[in-house]
């Protein structure tokens, strides 16, 4: 599911998330180490954060 953390395209991201019925996307230290801080910046632009603390952010996938 690397595409979730690598794409800049909101339509592509939402298609994949909905295809797999993802409700939340987690971004923490492991994701930061693998994908870099720019991945979190992309998610900040594309999704809504519902939790953020101590380097961990959780994003919600809004229903269609």
CHARMM-style PDB file with segment names, atoms N, HN, CA, C and O in Angstrom:
ATOM      1  N   UNK     1       0.817  -1.196   0.000  1.00  0.00      PROA
ATOM      2  CA  UNK     1       0.000   0.000   0.000  1.00  0.00      PROA
ATOM      3  C   UNK     1       0.862   1.262   0.000  1.00  0.00      PROA
ATOM      4  O   UNK     1       0.450   2.298   0.521  1.00  0.00      PROA
ATOM      5  N   UNK     2       2.020   1.176  -0.566  1.00  0.00      PROA
ATOM      6  HN  UNK     2       2.354   0.335  -0.989  1.00  0.00      PROA
ATOM      7  CA  UNK     2       2.913   2.331  -0.648  1.00  0.00      PROA
ATOM      8  C   UNK     2       2.245   3.536  -1.297  1.00  0.00      PROA
ATOM      9  O   UNK     2       2.576   4.679  -0.980  1.00  0.00      PROA
ATOM     10  N   UNK     3       1.319   3.286  -2.193  1.00  0.00      PROA
ATOM     11  HN  UNK     3       1.051   2.358  -2.450  1.00  0.00      PROA
ATOM     12  CA  UNK     3       0.677   4.380  -2.931  1.00  0.00      PROA
ATOM     13  C   UNK     3       0.005   5.369  -1.977  1.00  0.00      PROA
ATOM     14  O   UNK     3      -0.058   6.563  -2.272  1.00  0.00      PROA
ATOM     15  N   UNK     4      -0.493   4.891  -0.849  1.00  0.00      PROA
ATOM     16  HN  UNK     4      -0.443   3.922  -0.609  1.00  0.00      PROA
ATOM     17  CA  UNK     4      -1.164   5.767   0.124  1.00  0.00      PROA
ATOM     18  C   UNK     4      -0.210   6.852   0.600  1.00  0.00      PROA
ATOM     19  O   UNK     4      -0.614   7.999   0.796  1.00  0.00      PROA
ATOM     20  N   UNK     5       1.040   6.497   0.785  1.00  0.00      PROA
ATOM     21  HN  UNK     5       1.369   5.566   0.627  1.00  0.00      PROA
ATOM     22  CA  UNK     5       2.019   7.443   1.325  1.00  0.00      PROA
ATOM     23  C   UNK     5       2.823   8.159   0.243  1.00  0.00      PROA
ATOM     24  O   UNK     5       3.577   9.082   0.550  1.00  0.00      PROA
ATOM     25  N   UNK     6       2.674   7.750  -1.013  1.00  0.00      PROA
ATOM     26  HN  UNK     6       2.061   7.000  -1.261  1.00  0.00      PROA
ATOM     27  CA  UNK     6       3.492   8.329  -2.080  1.00  0.00      PROA
ATOM     28  C   UNK     6       2.735   9.214  -3.074  1.00  0.00      PROA
ATOM     29  O   UNK     6       3.347  10.061  -3.724  1.00  0.00      PROA
ATOM     30  N   UNK     7       1.430   9.037  -3.202  1.00  0.00      PROA
ATOM     31  HN  UNK     7       0.933   8.349  -2.673  1.00  0.00      PROA
ATOM     32  CA  UNK     7       0.706   9.775  -4.234  1.00  0.00      PROA
ATOM     33  C   UNK     7       0.399  11.218  -3.826  1.00  0.00      PROA
ATOM     34  O   UNK     7       0.170  11.520  -2.655  1.00  0.00      PROA
ATOM     35  N   UNK     8       0.403  12.087  -4.822  1.00  0.00      PROA
ATOM     36  HN  UNK     8       0.588  11.841  -5.773  1.00  0.00      PROA
ATOM     37  CA  UNK     8      -0.016  13.481  -4.650  1.00  0.00      PROA
ATOM     38  C   UNK     8      -1.430  13.693  -5.188  1.00  0.00      PROA
ATOM     39  O   UNK     8      -1.995  14.779  -5.061  1.00  0.00      PROA
ATOM     40  N   UNK     9      -1.988  12.654  -5.783  1.00  0.00      PROA
ATOM     41  HN  UNK     9      -1.529  11.772  -5.885  1.00  0.00      PROA
ATOM     42  CA  UNK     9      -3.272  12.741  -6.460  1.00  0.00      PROA
ATOM     43  C   UNK     9      -4.401  12.305  -5.535  1.00  0.00      PROA
ATOM     44  O   UNK     9      -4.505  11.130  -5.182  1.00  0.00      PROA
ATOM     45  N   UNK    10      -5.247  13.255  -5.144  1.00  0.00      PROA
ATOM     46  HN  UNK    10      -5.163  14.209  -5.431  1.00  0.00      PROA
ATOM     47  CA  UNK    10      -6.324  12.943  -4.192  1.00  0.00      PROA
ATOM     48  C   UNK    10      -7.287  11.897  -4.732  1.00  0.00      PROA
ATOM     49  O   UNK    10      -7.717  11.019  -3.984  1.00  0.00      PROA
ATOM     50  N   UNK    11      -7.638  11.968  -6.015  1.00  0.00      PROA
ATOM     51  HN  UNK    11      -7.289  12.681  -6.623  1.00  0.00      PROA
ATOM     52  CA  UNK    11      -8.572  11.000  -6.592  1.00  0.00      PROA
ATOM     53  C   UNK    11      -8.003   9.582  -6.531  1.00  0.00      PROA
ATOM     54  O   UNK    11      -8.710   8.634  -6.190  1.00  0.00      PROA
ATOM     55  N   UNK    12      -6.737   9.453  -6.860  1.00  0.00      PROA
ATOM     56  HN  UNK    12      -6.163  10.223  -7.137  1.00  0.00      PROA
ATOM     57  CA  UNK    12      -6.081   8.144  -6.804  1.00  0.00      PROA
ATOM     58  C   UNK    12      -6.041   7.629  -5.366  1.00  0.00      PROA
ATOM     59  O   UNK    12      -6.333   6.461  -5.108  1.00  0.00      PROA
ATOM     60  N   UNK    13      -5.680   8.502  -4.445  1.00  0.00      PROA
ATOM     61  HN  UNK    13      -5.443   9.451  -4.655  1.00  0.00      PROA
ATOM     62  CA  UNK    13      -5.623   8.129  -3.034  1.00  0.00      PROA
ATOM     63  C   UNK    13      -6.986   7.650  -2.543  1.00  0.00      PROA
ATOM     64  O   UNK    13      -7.088   6.594  -1.918  1.00  0.00      PROA
ATOM     65  N   UNK    14      -8.032   8.424  -2.826  1.00  0.00      PROA
ATOM     66  HN  UNK    14      -7.950   9.282  -3.333  1.00  0.00      PROA
ATOM     67  CA  UNK    14      -9.366   8.067  -2.348  1.00  0.00      PROA
ATOM     68  C   UNK    14      -9.854   6.770  -2.996  1.00  0.00      PROA
ATOM     69  O   UNK    14     -10.521   5.967  -2.344  1.00  0.00      PROA
ATOM     70  N   UNK    15      -9.530   6.564  -4.260  1.00  0.00      PROA
ATOM     71  HN  UNK    15      -8.988   7.217  -4.789  1.00  0.00      PROA
ATOM     72  CA  UNK    15      -9.919   5.326  -4.936  1.00  0.00      PROA
ATOM     73  C   UNK    15      -9.331   4.114  -4.224  1.00  0.00      PROA
ATOM     74  O   UNK    15     -10.037   3.135  -3.982  1.00  0.00      PROA
ATOM     75  N   UNK    16      -8.051   4.171  -3.889  1.00  0.00      PROA
ATOM     76  HN  UNK    16      -7.477   4.967  -4.086  1.00  0.00      PROA
ATOM     77  CA  UNK    16      -7.380   3.059  -3.212  1.00  0.00      PROA
ATOM     78  C   UNK    16      -7.937   2.883  -1.803  1.00  0.00      PROA
ATOM     79  O   UNK    16      -8.229   1.760  -1.391  1.00  0.00      PROA
ATOM     80  N   UNK    17      -8.084   3.964  -1.072  1.00  0.00      PROA
ATOM     81  HN  UNK    17      -7.846   4.875  -1.407  1.00  0.00      PROA
ATOM     82  CA  UNK    17      -8.588   3.867   0.293  1.00  0.00      PROA
ATOM     83  C   UNK    17      -9.995   3.286   0.329  1.00  0.00      PROA
ATOM     84  O   UNK    17     -10.308   2.460   1.186  1.00  0.00      PROA
ATOM     85  N   UNK    18     -10.830   3.709  -0.586  1.00  0.00      PROA
ATOM     86  HN  UNK    18     -10.576   4.380  -1.283  1.00  0.00      PROA
ATOM     87  CA  UNK    18     -12.213   3.199  -0.620  1.00  0.00      PROA
ATOM     88  C   UNK    18     -12.270   1.770  -1.140  1.00  0.00      PROA
ATOM     89  O   UNK    18     -13.107   0.981  -0.701  1.00  0.00      PROA
ATOM     90  N   UNK    19     -11.388   1.435  -2.068  1.00  0.00      PROA
ATOM     91  HN  UNK    19     -10.708   2.076  -2.424  1.00  0.00      PROA
ATOM     92  CA  UNK    19     -11.341   0.068  -2.592  1.00  0.00      PROA
ATOM     93  C   UNK    19     -11.083  -0.922  -1.455  1.00  0.00      PROA
ATOM     94  O   UNK    19     -11.671  -2.003  -1.420  1.00  0.00      PROA
ATOM     95  N   UNK    20     -10.211  -0.549  -0.537  1.00  0.00      PROA
ATOM     96  HN  UNK    20      -9.733   0.329  -0.565  1.00  0.00      PROA
ATOM     97  CA  UNK    20      -9.856  -1.424   0.581  1.00  0.00      PROA
ATOM     98  C   UNK    20     -10.632  -1.091   1.861  1.00  0.00      PROA
ATOM     99  O   UNK    20     -10.354  -1.629   2.932  1.00  0.00      PROA
ATOM    100  N   UNK    21     -11.601  -0.201   1.723  1.00  0.00      PROA
ATOM    101  HN  UNK    21     -11.827   0.236   0.852  1.00  0.00      PROA
ATOM    102  CA  UNK    21     -12.467   0.189   2.844  1.00  0.00      PROA
ATOM    103  C   UNK    21     -11.669   0.671   4.057  1.00  0.00      PROA
ATOM    104  O   UNK    21     -11.971   0.328   5.200  1.00  0.00      PROA
ATOM    105  N   UNK    22     -10.647   1.472   3.775  1.00  0.00      PROA
ATOM    106  HN  UNK    22     -10.402   1.751   2.846  1.00  0.00      PROA
ATOM    107  CA  UNK    22      -9.819   2.057   4.830  1.00  0.00      PROA
ATOM    108  C   UNK    22     -10.595   3.192   5.476  1.00  0.00      PROA
ATOM    109  O   UNK    22     -11.147   4.043   4.779  1.00  0.00      PROA
ATOM    110  N   UNK    23     -10.641   3.209   6.772  1.00  0.00      PROA
ATOM    111  HN  UNK    23     -10.193   2.517   7.338  1.00  0.00      PROA
ATOM    112  CA  UNK    23     -11.346   4.261   7.502  1.00  0.00      PROA
ATOM    113  C   UNK    23     -10.372   5.288   8.082  1.00  0.00      PROA
ATOM    114  O   UNK    23     -10.680   6.477   8.163  1.00  0.00      PROA
ATOM    115  N   UNK    24      -9.184   4.805   8.484  1.00  0.00      PROA
ATOM    116  HN  UNK    24      -8.934   3.840   8.418  1.00  0.00      PROA
ATOM    117  CA  UNK    24      -8.173   5.678   9.077  1.00  0.00      PROA
ATOM    118  C   UNK    24      -6.808   5.369   8.480  1.00  0.00      PROA
ATOM    119  O   UNK    24      -6.499   4.218   8.174  1.00  0.00      PROA
ATOM    120  N   UNK    25      -5.997   6.404   8.317  1.00  0.00      PROA
ATOM    121  HN  UNK    25      -6.249   7.340   8.565  1.00  0.00      PROA
ATOM    122  CA  UNK    25      -4.611   6.248   7.866  1.00  0.00      PROA
ATOM    123  C   UNK    25      -3.721   6.716   9.007  1.00  0.00      PROA
ATOM    124  O   UNK    25      -3.886   7.820   9.526  1.00  0.00      PROA
ATOM    125  N   UNK    26      -2.785   5.872   9.388  1.00  0.00      PROA
ATOM    126  HN  UNK    26      -2.651   4.975   8.966  1.00  0.00      PROA
ATOM    127  CA  UNK    26      -1.881   6.124  10.499  1.00  0.00      PROA
ATOM    128  C   UNK    26      -0.534   6.592   9.952  1.00  0.00      PROA
ATOM    129  O   UNK    26      -0.023   6.028   8.985  1.00  0.00      PROA
ATOM    130  N   UNK    27       0.028   7.606  10.563  1.00  0.00      PROA
ATOM    131  HN  UNK    27      -0.388   8.065  11.348  1.00  0.00      PROA
ATOM    132  CA  UNK    27       1.365   8.063  10.190  1.00  0.00      PROA
ATOM    133  C   UNK    27       2.157   8.313  11.464  1.00  0.00      PROA
ATOM    134  O   UNK    27       1.861   9.233  12.227  1.00  0.00      PROA
ATOM    135  N   UNK    28       3.176   7.472  11.683  1.00  0.00      PROA
ATOM    136  HN  UNK    28       3.416   6.725  11.063  1.00  0.00      PROA
ATOM    137  CA  UNK    28       4.007   7.589  12.876  1.00  0.00      PROA
ATOM    138  C   UNK    28       5.480   7.472  12.520  1.00  0.00      PROA
ATOM    139  O   UNK    28       5.879   7.736  11.386  1.00  0.00      PROA
ATOM    140  N   UNK    29       6.273   7.079  13.486  1.00  0.00      PROA
ATOM    141  HN  UNK    29       5.949   6.865  14.408  1.00  0.00      PROA
ATOM    142  CA  UNK    29       7.722   7.009  13.293  1.00  0.00      PROA
ATOM    143  C   UNK    29       8.139   6.017  12.209  1.00  0.00      PROA
ATOM    144  O   UNK    29       9.062   6.296  11.444  1.00  0.00      PROA
ATOM    145  N   UNK    30       7.480   4.872  12.132  1.00  0.00      PROA
ATOM    146  HN  UNK    30       6.730   4.645  12.754  1.00  0.00      PROA
ATOM    147  CA  UNK    30       7.840   3.877  11.106  1.00  0.00      PROA
ATOM    148  C   UNK    30       7.556   4.402   9.705  1.00  0.00      PROA
ATOM    149  O   UNK    30       8.371   4.238   8.797  1.00  0.00      PROA
ATOM    150  N   UNK    31       6.389   5.036   9.530  1.00  0.00      PROA
ATOM    151  HN  UNK    31       5.727   5.169  10.267  1.00  0.00      PROA
ATOM    152  CA  UNK    31       6.044   5.601   8.228  1.00  0.00      PROA
ATOM    153  C   UNK    31       6.982   6.751   7.865  1.00  0.00      PROA
ATOM    154  O   UNK    31       7.369   6.893   6.706  1.00  0.00      PROA
ATOM    155  N   UNK    32       7.345   7.563   8.840  1.00  0.00      PROA
ATOM    156  HN  UNK    32       7.030   7.447   9.782  1.00  0.00      PROA
ATOM    157  CA  UNK    32       8.263   8.673   8.609  1.00  0.00      PROA
ATOM    158  C   UNK    32       9.635   8.152   8.183  1.00  0.00      PROA
ATOM    159  O   UNK    32      10.262   8.718   7.287  1.00  0.00      PROA
ATOM    160  N   UNK    33      10.102   7.079   8.820  1.00  0.00      PROA
ATOM    161  HN  UNK    33       9.593   6.619   9.547  1.00  0.00      PROA
ATOM    162  CA  UNK    33      11.400   6.498   8.475  1.00  0.00      PROA
ATOM    163  C   UNK    33      11.387   5.908   7.066  1.00  0.00      PROA
ATOM    164  O   UNK    33      12.380   6.002   6.345  1.00  0.00      PROA
ATOM    165  N   UNK    34      10.271   5.304   6.672  1.00  0.00      PROA
ATOM    166  HN  UNK    34       9.464   5.227   7.257  1.00  0.00      PROA
ATOM    167  CA  UNK    34      10.191   4.664   5.357  1.00  0.00      PROA
ATOM    168  C   UNK    34       9.894   5.646   4.232  1.00  0.00      PROA
ATOM    169  O   UNK    34      10.493   5.555   3.160  1.00  0.00      PROA
ATOM    170  N   UNK    35       8.967   6.594   4.463  1.00  0.00      PROA
ATOM    171  HN  UNK    35       8.480   6.668   5.334  1.00  0.00      PROA
ATOM    172  CA  UNK    35       8.482   7.468   3.392  1.00  0.00      PROA
ATOM    173  C   UNK    35       8.959   8.914   3.496  1.00  0.00      PROA
ATOM    174  O   UNK    35       8.832   9.678   2.539  1.00  0.00      PROA
ATOM    175  N   UNK    36       9.503   9.293   4.643  1.00  0.00      PROA
ATOM    176  HN  UNK    36       9.606   8.672   5.420  1.00  0.00      PROA
ATOM    177  CA  UNK    36      10.002  10.649   4.828  1.00  0.00      PROA
ATOM    178  C   UNK    36       8.926  11.622   5.277  1.00  0.00      PROA
ATOM    179  O   UNK    36       7.733  11.328   5.203  1.00  0.00      PROA
ATOM    180  N   UNK    37       9.355  12.765   5.736  1.00  0.00      PROA
ATOM    181  HN  UNK    37      10.324  13.004   5.796  1.00  0.00      PROA
ATOM    182  CA  UNK    37       8.444  13.797   6.224  1.00  0.00      PROA
ATOM    183  C   UNK    37       7.552  14.376   5.151  1.00  0.00      PROA
ATOM    184  O   UNK    37       6.458  14.861   5.441  1.00  0.00      PROA
ATOM    185  N   UNK    38       8.016  14.330   3.897  1.00  0.00      PROA
ATOM    186  HN  UNK    38       8.905  13.936   3.661  1.00  0.00      PROA
ATOM    187  CA  UNK    38       7.190  14.863   2.810  1.00  0.00      PROA
ATOM    188  C   UNK    38       5.912  14.043   2.625  1.00  0.00      PROA
ATOM    189  O   UNK    38       4.909  14.568   2.143  1.00  0.00      PROA
ATOM    190  N   UNK    39       5.938  12.775   2.998  1.00  0.00      PROA
ATOM    191  HN  UNK    39       6.753  12.348   3.389  1.00  0.00      PROA
ATOM    192  CA  UNK    39       4.727  11.948   2.919  1.00  0.00      PROA
ATOM    193  C   UNK    39       3.671  12.468   3.883  1.00  0.00      PROA
ATOM    194  O   UNK    39       2.485  12.492   3.554  1.00  0.00      PROA
ATOM    195  N   UNK    40       4.092  12.879   5.055  1.00  0.00      PROA
ATOM    196  HN  UNK    40       5.055  12.860   5.321  1.00  0.00      PROA
ATOM    197  CA  UNK    40       3.131  13.432   6.007  1.00  0.00      PROA
ATOM    198  C   UNK    40       2.580  14.763   5.504  1.00  0.00      PROA
ATOM    199  O   UNK    40       1.394  15.048   5.674  1.00  0.00      PROA
ATOM    200  N   UNK    41       3.417  15.562   4.897  1.00  0.00      PROA
ATOM    201  HN  UNK    41       4.380  15.330   4.759  1.00  0.00      PROA
ATOM    202  CA  UNK    41       2.949  16.834   4.336  1.00  0.00      PROA
ATOM    203  C   UNK    41       1.901  16.588   3.253  1.00  0.00      PROA
ATOM    204  O   UNK    41       0.925  17.332   3.153  1.00  0.00      PROA
ATOM    205  N   UNK    42       2.099  15.551   2.442  1.00  0.00      PROA
ATOM    206  HN  UNK    42       2.892  14.947   2.523  1.00  0.00      PROA
ATOM    207  CA  UNK    42       1.102  15.204   1.416  1.00  0.00      PROA
ATOM    208  C   UNK    42      -0.207  14.792   2.070  1.00  0.00      PROA
ATOM    209  O   UNK    42      -1.276  15.255   1.673  1.00  0.00      PROA
ATOM    210  N   UNK    43      -0.127  13.926   3.069  1.00  0.00      PROA
ATOM    211  HN  UNK    43       0.742  13.550   3.391  1.00  0.00      PROA
ATOM    212  CA  UNK    43      -1.346  13.479   3.748  1.00  0.00      PROA
ATOM    213  C   UNK    43      -2.059  14.655   4.410  1.00  0.00      PROA
ATOM    214  O   UNK    43      -3.289  14.711   4.422  1.00  0.00      PROA
ATOM    215  N   UNK    44      -1.293  15.588   4.957  1.00  0.00      PROA
ATOM    216  HN  UNK    44      -0.294  15.542   4.948  1.00  0.00      PROA
ATOM    217  CA  UNK    44      -1.899  16.784   5.560  1.00  0.00      PROA
ATOM    218  C   UNK    44      -2.729  17.563   4.534  1.00  0.00      PROA
ATOM    219  O   UNK    44      -3.763  18.138   4.874  1.00  0.00      PROA
ATOM    220  N   UNK    45      -2.275  17.577   3.295  1.00  0.00      PROA
ATOM    221  HN  UNK    45      -1.436  17.110   3.019  1.00  0.00      PROA
ATOM    222  CA  UNK    45      -3.006  18.281   2.230  1.00  0.00      PROA
ATOM    223  C   UNK    45      -4.211  17.494   1.727  1.00  0.00      PROA
ATOM    224  O   UNK    45      -5.219  18.081   1.332  1.00  0.00      PROA
ATOM    225  N   UNK    46      -4.108  16.164   1.740  1.00  0.00      PROA
ATOM    226  HN  UNK    46      -3.289  15.688   2.061  1.00  0.00      PROA
ATOM    227  CA  UNK    46      -5.111  15.330   1.090  1.00  0.00      PROA
ATOM    228  C   UNK    46      -6.198  14.784   2.013  1.00  0.00      PROA
ATOM    229  O   UNK    46      -7.301  14.475   1.561  1.00  0.00      PROA
ATOM    230  N   UNK    47      -5.893  14.666   3.301  1.00  0.00      PROA
ATOM    231  HN  UNK    47      -4.997  14.917   3.669  1.00  0.00      PROA
ATOM    232  CA  UNK    47      -6.835  14.069   4.248  1.00  0.00      PROA
ATOM    233  C   UNK    47      -7.007  14.970   5.472  1.00  0.00      PROA
ATOM    234  O   UNK    47      -6.268  15.937   5.653  1.00  0.00      PROA
ATOM    235  N   UNK    48      -7.979  14.643   6.295  1.00  0.00      PROA
ATOM    236  HN  UNK    48      -8.580  13.857   6.148  1.00  0.00      PROA
ATOM    237  CA  UNK    48      -8.238  15.399   7.517  1.00  0.00      PROA
ATOM    238  C   UNK    48      -7.648  14.662   8.713  1.00  0.00      PROA
ATOM    239  O   UNK    48      -7.977  13.501   8.956  1.00  0.00      PROA
ATOM    240  N   UNK    49      -6.780  15.333   9.455  1.00  0.00      PROA
ATOM    241  HN  UNK    49      -6.512  16.276   9.258  1.00  0.00      PROA
ATOM    242  CA  UNK    49      -6.191  14.743  10.659  1.00  0.00      PROA
ATOM    243  C   UNK    49      -7.216  14.789  11.794  1.00  0.00      PROA
ATOM    244  O   UNK    49      -7.850  15.818  12.030  1.00  0.00      PROA
ATOM    245  N   UNK    50      -7.371  13.661  12.491  1.00  0.00      PROA
ATOM    246  HN  UNK    50      -6.857  12.826  12.299  1.00  0.00      PROA
ATOM    247  CA  UNK    50      -8.299  13.608  13.628  1.00  0.00      PROA
ATOM    248  C   UNK    50      -7.562  13.407  14.945  1.00  0.00      PROA
ATOM    249  O   UNK    50      -8.152  13.505  16.021  1.00  0.00      PROA
ATOM    250  N   UNK    51      -6.265  13.124  14.849  1.00  0.00      PROA
ATOM    251  HN  UNK    51      -5.785  13.045  13.976  1.00  0.00      PROA
ATOM    252  CA  UNK    51      -5.444  12.943  16.049  1.00  0.00      PROA
ATOM    253  C   UNK    51      -4.008  13.255  15.681  1.00  0.00      PROA
ATOM    254  O   UNK    51      -3.526  12.852  14.623  1.00  0.00      PROA
ATOM    255  N   UNK    52      -3.326  13.977  16.561  1.00  0.00      PROA
ATOM    256  HN  UNK    52      -3.718  14.305  17.420  1.00  0.00      PROA
ATOM    257  CA  UNK    52      -1.910  14.250  16.352  1.00  0.00      PROA
ATOM    258  C   UNK    52      -1.253  14.499  17.705  1.00  0.00      PROA
ATOM    259  O   UNK    52      -1.614  15.423  18.435  1.00  0.00      PROA
ATOM    260  N   UNK    53      -0.279  13.648  18.017  1.00  0.00      PROA
ATOM    261  HN  UNK    53       0.014  12.898  17.424  1.00  0.00      PROA
ATOM    262  CA  UNK    53       0.417  13.789  19.285  1.00  0.00      PROA
ATOM    263  C   UNK    53       1.718  12.994  19.246  1.00  0.00      PROA
ATOM    264  O   UNK    53       1.757  11.870  18.746  1.00  0.00      PROA
ATOM    265  N   UNK    54       2.747  13.573  19.764  1.00  0.00      PROA
ATOM    266  HN  UNK    54       2.714  14.486  20.171  1.00  0.00      PROA
ATOM    267  CA  UNK    54       4.051  12.913  19.922  1.00  0.00      PROA
ATOM    268  C   UNK    54       4.552  12.263  18.634  1.00  0.00      PROA
ATOM    269  O   UNK    54       5.090  11.157  18.669  1.00  0.00      PROA
ATOM    270  N   UNK    55       4.381  12.942  17.500  1.00  0.00      PROA
ATOM    271  HN  UNK    55       3.944  13.841  17.472  1.00  0.00      PROA
ATOM    272  CA  UNK    55       4.892  12.436  16.244  1.00  0.00      PROA
ATOM    273  C   UNK    55       3.996  11.446  15.531  1.00  0.00      PROA
ATOM    274  O   UNK    55       4.376  10.897  14.497  1.00  0.00      PROA
ATOM    275  N   UNK    56       2.818  11.211  16.066  1.00  0.00      PROA
ATOM    276  HN  UNK    56       2.509  11.657  16.906  1.00  0.00      PROA
ATOM    277  CA  UNK    56       1.856  10.300  15.447  1.00  0.00      PROA
ATOM    278  C   UNK    56       0.633  11.086  15.017  1.00  0.00      PROA
ATOM    279  O   UNK    56       0.081  11.871  15.789  1.00  0.00      PROA
ATOM    280  N   UNK    57       0.215  10.868  13.775  1.00  0.00      PROA
ATOM    281  HN  UNK    57       0.663  10.230  13.148  1.00  0.00      PROA
ATOM    282  CA  UNK    57      -0.986  11.519  13.260  1.00  0.00      PROA
ATOM    283  C   UNK    57      -1.894  10.453  12.669  1.00  0.00      PROA
ATOM    284  O   UNK    57      -1.435   9.541  11.980  1.00  0.00      PROA
ATOM    285  N   UNK    58      -3.186  10.576  12.946  1.00  0.00      PROA
ATOM    286  HN  UNK    58      -3.559  11.316  13.505  1.00  0.00      PROA
ATOM    287  CA  UNK    58      -4.192   9.685  12.370  1.00  0.00      PROA
ATOM    288  C   UNK    58      -5.129  10.535  11.539  1.00  0.00      PROA
ATOM    289  O   UNK    58      -5.633  11.564  11.991  1.00  0.00      PROA
ATOM    290  N   UNK    59      -5.353  10.081  10.301  1.00  0.00      PROA
ATOM    291  HN  UNK    59      -4.944   9.246   9.934  1.00  0.00      PROA
ATOM    292  CA  UNK    59      -6.233  10.780   9.351  1.00  0.00      PROA
ATOM    293  C   UNK    59      -7.491   9.956   9.147  1.00  0.00      PROA
ATOM    294  O   UNK    59      -7.444   8.726   9.133  1.00  0.00      PROA
ATOM    295  N   UNK    60      -8.610  10.637   8.992  1.00  0.00      PROA
ATOM    296  HN  UNK    60      -8.648  11.636   9.004  1.00  0.00      PROA
ATOM    297  CA  UNK    60      -9.869   9.943   8.725  1.00  0.00      PROA
ATOM    298  C   UNK    60     -10.138   9.981   7.209  1.00  0.00      PROA
ATOM    299  O   UNK    60      -9.845  10.962   6.526  1.00  0.00      PROA
ATOM    300  N   UNK    61     -10.700   8.887   6.726  1.00  0.00      PROA
ATOM    301  HN  UNK    61     -10.938   8.090   7.281  1.00  0.00      PROA
ATOM    302  CA  UNK    61     -11.136   8.820   5.333  1.00  0.00      PROA
ATOM    303  C   UNK    61     -12.631   9.088   5.328  1.00  0.00      PROA
ATOM    304  O   UNK    61     -13.422   8.268   5.795  1.00  0.00      PROA
ATOM    305  N   UNK    62     -13.003  10.228   4.803  1.00  0.00      PROA
ATOM    306  HN  UNK    62     -12.360  10.894   4.424  1.00  0.00      PROA
ATOM    307  CA  UNK    62     -14.418  10.621   4.792  1.00  0.00      PROA
ATOM    308  C   UNK    62     -15.207   9.696   3.869  1.00  0.00      PROA
ATOM    309  O   UNK    62     -14.720   9.316   2.804  1.00  0.00      PROA
ATOM    310  N   UNK    63     -16.429   9.331   4.276  1.00  0.00      PROA
ATOM    311  HN  UNK    63     -16.825   9.639   5.141  1.00  0.00      PROA
ATOM    312  CA  UNK    63     -17.275   8.507   3.398  1.00  0.00      PROA
ATOM    313  C   UNK    63     -17.638   9.280   2.143  1.00  0.00      PROA
ATOM    314  O   UNK    63     -17.599  10.510   2.115  1.00  0.00      PROA
ATOM    315  N   UNK    64     -17.989   8.541   1.117  1.00  0.00      PROA
ATOM    316  HN  UNK    64     -18.020   7.542   1.140  1.00  0.00      PROA
ATOM    317  CA  UNK    64     -18.351   9.166  -0.164  1.00  0.00      PROA
ATOM    318  C   UNK    64     -19.576  10.029  -0.038  1.00  0.00      PROA
ATOM    319  OT1 UNK    64     -20.014  10.626  -1.022  1.00  0.00      PROA
TER     320      UNK     64
END
